[in-house]
Amino acid sequence: MPEAPRVVPPLERLLHLKRIPLLSGLPASELAALADSARERFFAKGELAQREGAPATAILIVAEGRLANLRRGLQVGTVGPGQGMGGLPVLARADYVSQVVALEDTLALEIDADAVADVLEDRLPVLQHLLREVSRQALTLLQRHKLDPGVVFPLLPGELPGSEETLDLVDRLLVLRRMPVFGRTSITVLAELARTMAQVRFEAGATLWHVGEPAAHLVMICSGRALARVPGGVEFHAGPGFPLGALEAIGQRPRWYEAVAMSPLVGLYGQTDVLVDQFEDNFEMAMDYLAVISGVTVRMLEWAASQATELRDG
């Protein structure tokens, strides 16, 4: 029989959580709320901690020992003390996880998804922090691997309102409702958000912003297309349904590409601070944003891991 889990003292719990990148910037008072929600789990060497394909129901943070992350039988990563698994899948409300196995006797702190949601709903600073940090992580992966942001915000099929006419409130609601981030948001909340957004038009060739400018707003494109030029020669296109500038706006990062209208462009202009206020006032909307961006970040991480595996195996 494996030995009983040892008690992880409160201060040590905080130190383990403090080492998690997504949580490292939180003050101890906020980390304590998450630490108090954790229970101790002991996994003997070789024991299955998470079954591949199961829903994401908990975050595991290693206190002692080591866990391996496997996908389709291939080991794609390991974590040791002060490192965790499952944070992004829990935020993404993922319906599957990778297989996690103990490489040695392992003591871990487990925080289940419901406890995470309760902390985020009760602790606004934690929610604000994760909105910013998840956006930054997605942005960092896009820049590091020179990926098209269209993988984060895929273009929507069909036409959106806004080619020539003025967008009324109903048109704006239709545009917002078709965004994955707002797919489950109530009409009342969406109407409140729609009223804060101004309709904007750009002629072909007009510059929306330059690299390095503060990301004080985003533009949800209704019609037309924009060309984004990233330093280093990388380019990508954005069309109807694309929330241009959203990641850096929510992540509080400067513009990382120059945006130019390729054709007459119509969009909804949203100020960053107003959108953040909407997230703070509407918990489910904020959680939906976290779910969408966390899900895409997981897929980018999986893609990066598969590329590294292919290179390793030649």
Secondary structure, 3 states (H helix, E strand, C coil): CCCCCCCCCHHHHHHHHHCCCCCCCCCHHHHHHHHHCCEEEEECCCCEEECCCCCCCEEEEEEECCEEEEECCEEEEEECCCCEECHHHHHCCCCCCCEEEECCCEEEEEEEHHHHHHHHHHCHHHHHHHHHHHHHHHHHHHHHHCCCHHHCCCCCCCCCCCCCCCCCHHHHHHHHHCCHHHCCCCHHHHHHHHHCCEEEEECCCCEEECCCCCCCEEEEEEECCEEEEECCCEEEEECCCCEECHHHHHHCCCCCCEEEECCCEEEEEEEHHHHHHHHHHCHHHHHHHHHHHHHHHHHHHHHHHHHHHHHHHC
